[in-house]
Amino acid sequence: MFEPDVVFLDIHMPVMPGLDAARLMGRGRDRARRVHIVFMTALDARAVQAFERGAIDCVLKPFNEARLHETVERLKSRL
């Protein structure tokens, strides 16, 4: 079983929506080992839902290198 520290999820995925996948990833994990989730979406209205699910960040598509760097720095500060 994989236990990643960081996961990048698109909110719209073919098999299961990213918001549902994030909810499932949080089950059974203790707080010390929680997964840090960054959502990717083309719809800014979905960003609120992402943060309600505890996202570290929500990156709007299309994104650029500077925006992705900002997210990585935010993740580094949490890890």
N, C-alpha and C positions, 0 to 999 in steps of 0.2 A: 504494500500500500504506500502511496506517495503522501508525504506530509510537507508540502512546499511552504516556504515562508512568505512568498509573494506570488500572486496570481493576477494576470491581466485578463479580464473578461469583457467580451462584447456584450452589450445588453441584449442584442438580438442574435441568438445563435440558433442553428437549425434544429437540434434535438431538444434542448431545454433552454429557456431564457436565462441569461446571465444572472438576473436577480434571484431566480430560484436556485441556481447552482451555488451562488454565494451563501444562501441560507443553509443549504445542505452541507457545505464545507465547514460551517461554524458549529454544527452539531457534534457533541461529544469531545470537543477540544477544550482543554483548560485554557484559562486566559493567558498563561505564560507562553503557550504555543499557538496562539491564534494566527490565522493566515491574514496577511495584509492584502486587501483587494483593491485593485485599480480597475475601474470600469471605463470602457471605451464606447462611445456612442456618437451618432450623427444628430441626435435629437437632444437639444439642451433641456427640454422639459423633463427628460428622464434623469437628469443629473440630481434632482431633488430626491427621487426614489433611491438612487445609488447611495447618497449620503445617509439617508434614513436606514439603509442596510449596513451602515458602518464602513463605507468605502474610505480609503485613505485619500483617494483622488478620483475625479471623473474627467477624462480627457475627451474633448469634443473632436470628432473627425470632420474634415481632414486635419491632422495635427502636424506640427513641424518639429524639427530637432530641438529647438529651444524649449518648446512646451514639454516634450518628453524628458529633457534634461531636468526641468523643474520637478517633474514627478519623481524621477530617480533620486534627486536630492532630498525630497520629502520622505521617501522610503528609507534612505540611509539614516536620516535623523531618528526614525522610529525603530530601526533594527539595531 
